[in-house]
């Protein structure tokens, strides 16, 4: 299950991890916009590619997001965590 906010989808797990790490939606957006792909994986269940993105929060702290493309125009954020 995911909540879609424009081009980004957030899983329930992502929302829980944002809260756990004291991050906001704006932090997540900054992580994605400032980040670069530092790893690639295949989802064990679906075979779809997942990407590990390293970026910075609004506070400049480094953080990771794991994302996959839901379709050519939308990114689903699977999780987020501080580095």
Secondary structure, 3 states (H helix, E strand, C coil): CEEEECCEEEEHHHHHHHHHCCCCHHHHHHHHHHCEEEEEEECCCCCCEEEEEEEECCCCCEEEEEEEEEECCEEEEEEEEEC
